[in-house]
Amino acid sequence: MGIGLGYVAIGLGAGLVMIGAGFGIARLASAALEGAARQPEAAGSLQTMMIIPAAMIEGAALFALVIFFLAGTALNSGVAAGGAASGAAPQASASH
């Protein structure tokens, strides 16, 4: 049951990161478009100022997803190692 909760936690964490990144980029784009609507002559500089933070938000989300994939891989290798060890333990105790 503990391994299953680990997979659920990884899935929820990855989902929350992606939702947070989506909301962050949406809020950033909304503010930039509102600023461009108020001052159309500043649209070029607003776009440049919007792209850099958007890329940073996407980079942070990608980094978090890599961490979640690594955690899932570690969880999978722990399951494989634990299953082999538990299968060998009863045989060793039965032979004594």
C-alpha positions in Angstrom: 0.0 0.0 0.0 2.9 2.4 0.7 4.3 2.0 -2.8 0.8 2.8 -4.3 0.6 6.0 -2.2 4.1 6.9 -3.5 2.8 6.6 -7.1 -0.3 8.7 -6.2 2.0 11.4 -4.6 4.2 11.5 -7.7 1.1 11.9 -9.9 -0.5 14.6 -7.8 2.8 16.5 -7.4 3.4 16.5 -11.2 -0.2 17.6 -11.8 0.0 20.4 -9.3 3.3 21.7 -10.8 1.8 21.7 -14.3 -1.4 23.5 -13.1 0.7 26.0 -11.2 2.9 26.7 -14.3 -0.1 27.1 -16.5 -1.8 29.5 -14.1 1.5 31.5 -13.8 2.0 31.8 -17.6 -1.7 32.6 -18.1 -1.5 35.4 -15.5 1.7 36.7 -17.0 0.2 36.8 -20.5 -3.0 38.4 -19.3 -1.1 41.2 -17.6 1.1 41.8 -20.7 -1.9 41.8 -23.0 -3.7 44.3 -20.7 -0.7 46.5 -20.7 -0.4 46.4 -24.5 -4.1 47.3 -24.8 -3.6 50.3 -22.5 -0.4 51.4 -24.3 -0.1 49.9 -27.8 3.3 51.7 -28.4 4.8 49.6 -25.5 3.7 46.3 -26.9 7.1 45.3 -28.1 8.9 45.9 -24.8 6.0 44.2 -22.9 6.4 41.1 -25.1 10.1 40.9 -24.5 9.5 41.4 -20.7 6.9 38.6 -20.8 8.9 36.0 -22.7 11.8 35.8 -20.2 9.6 35.1 -17.1 7.5 32.7 -19.1 10.6 30.7 -20.1 11.7 30.7 -16.5 8.3 29.3 -15.4 8.4 26.6 -18.1 12.0 25.8 -17.1 11.0 25.3 -13.4 8.1 23.2 -14.4 10.3 21.0 -16.6 12.8 20.7 -13.8 10.0 19.6 -11.4 8.8 17.0 -14.0 12.3 15.6 -14.3 12.5 15.2 -10.5 9.1 13.4 -10.5 10.2 11.0 -13.3 13.4 10.3 -11.4 11.3 9.7 -8.2 9.1 7.3 -10.2 12.1 5.4 -11.5 13.6 5.2 -8.0 10.3 3.9 -6.8 10.2 1.3 -9.6 13.7 0.1 -8.9 12.9 -0.1 -5.1 9.9 -2.3 -5.9 12.0 -4.6 -8.1 14.8 -4.9 -5.5 12.3 -5.4 -2.6 10.4 -8.1 -4.5 13.5 -10.1 -5.3 14.8 -9.9 -1.7 11.5 -10.9 -0.2 11.2 -13.8 -2.5 14.6 -15.1 -1.6 14.2 -14.7 2.2 11.6 -17.4 2.8 13.7 -20.0 0.8 16.8 -19.2 2.9 15.0 -19.6 6.2 13.3 -22.8 5.1 16.7 -24.4 4.3 18.1 -23.9 7.8 
